[in-house]
Amino acid sequence: MISITIDDLKLQVEEGTTILEAARQNGVRIPTLCYLEGVNQIGSCRLCVVEVEGMDNLPTACNTIAKDGMVIQTASQKVVEYRKMILNLLLSNHHQDCFSCPSNGKCELQAVCNEYGVYKTTFEGTRVKIERPPKEEHPFLGYRSDLCIHCQRCVNTCNNVSGRRAINLKKTGMFTIIDAPFGENWEETTICESCGNCADACPTGALYRKAGKKYREWEVKKVLTTCPHCAVGCQMYLLVKDGKVVAVEGADGPSNHGRLCVKGRFGSFDFLSSKDRLTDPLIKDRKTGEFRKASWDEALDLVAKKFTEIKKKNGPDSLAGFACSRSTNEDIYMLQKMVRTVFGTNNTDNCARV
């Protein structure tokens, strides 16, 4: 353990802890934009700078290791003015059409600008003058380079978390841009799996989920649930607006830690309001051959009756239970238990994947 002082608080922290980690562990807030715990700590936005006694420059807290005896100020006048200047510079190349942005209300840049009272820029950006049309041909995801702050959270999320390396840095003359495969040739990109983890990592509206255009953050209620698409058990939030599920977000579950695959993020809500969806059990009429609606009790009684008849006529081994990989482990466990105890057979299996 080492001893440091942060904003006049004398603290004991483990050796090797960064200044940002030490501050957060002890309830001291330091604003960040490019930092993403365990994924991105390159210090590119420079918003997390602090003042350290004995140092002329302002080091970035996210990747500066705390040293024994350090005396740190996180909100001195020098630090505050520096952060305001950083935000001023970021806005010079950032289109501020917040009302039409899908991330309005949950944009981290917007929030920190409001916190520091920086509402417009005094600089004339050079990159913002070069118009690049949005990439919006992808069915689920879009990219606006005019909202990008080059934090590289999406790059490192795709590379180090999803393991796909579909998003990279690209040189265009004097500028470096984020190269996201969401344009007209998106179908030719076999690397991208359309998981959308990059959009969740983006602190602005540069990378976004198209479903986000259907709602604003303050309009939805978040309902925690388990993804129904496989047995991994990823936790996710259903975003509900006016009684209808409009989008899905990853939650910090033990198996996914906020991440989702394309099925969990984009395949879990559209079918809910589909006109073709079956909402009642159907039983085929023997005379007409047409299906008719039935109650759950009637349908389940019919299934139980048929199973019982088959078992009595042909024995237990004439029946089997086959579980779907979309089911949770708990449901699959109950199915095999029913097969073994009620059917009286060990004929039970489960498919490996959807």
Salt bridges, closest charged atoms under 4 A:
ASP97 OD2 - ARG144 NH2 2.97
GLU108 OE2 - ARG153 NH2 2.97
GLU115 OE2 - ARG29 NH1 2.83
GLU124 OE2 - LYS129 NZ 3.15
GLU131 OE2 - HIS95 NE2 3.91
GLU136 OE2 - LYS213 NZ 3.28
ASP146 OD2 - HIS95 NE2 3.94
ASP146 OD2 - ARG144 NH2 2.78
ASP179 OD1 - LYS135 NZ 3.50
GLU193 OE2 - ARG164 NH1 3.52
ASP200 OD1 - ARG209 NE 3.57
ASP200 OD2 - ARG265 NH1 2.70
GLU217 OE2 - LYS222 NZ 3.40
GLU219 OE1 - LYS241 NZ 3.28
GLU249 OE2 - ARG209 NH2 3.62
GLU249 OE1 - LYS222 NZ 3.06
ASP252 OD1 - HIS257 ND1 3.11
ASP280 OD2 - LYS293 NZ 3.60
GLU298 OE2 - ARG292 NH2 2.61
